[in-house]
Amino acid sequence: MEGDIFPGIGNGTQVDGKVLQTFQKSFVQVQTILDQNRLLINEINQNHESKIPNNLTRNAGLIRELNDNIRRVADIYADLSSSFSKSAEASSEGESSGTMKSDGKVSQKRIRPG
């Protein structure tokens, strides 16, 4: 359910369900790209071993695609890192007064002594 809070990753941090969804979506994207890269690398190796001029020419485009994919993976990880940092920062700022929501707002909660 939207806005539900789940226990964090072991240090008592609270993580919003949307944050977890974002992480999972990103990791699925990365895995898909890495699977594509495996196929590209296999094709590049086969083309190289064949030594057929057209196949070797095709490798240039395949290597460009491989490099673009690697760049995409790095960008996804950079975005994840930034999101995680912001989430952790907001969570630590809100520890005494509330919990971090996926929209970056802190849900205020009253702390009762004892």
Disulfide bonds with the S-S distance in Angstrom:
none
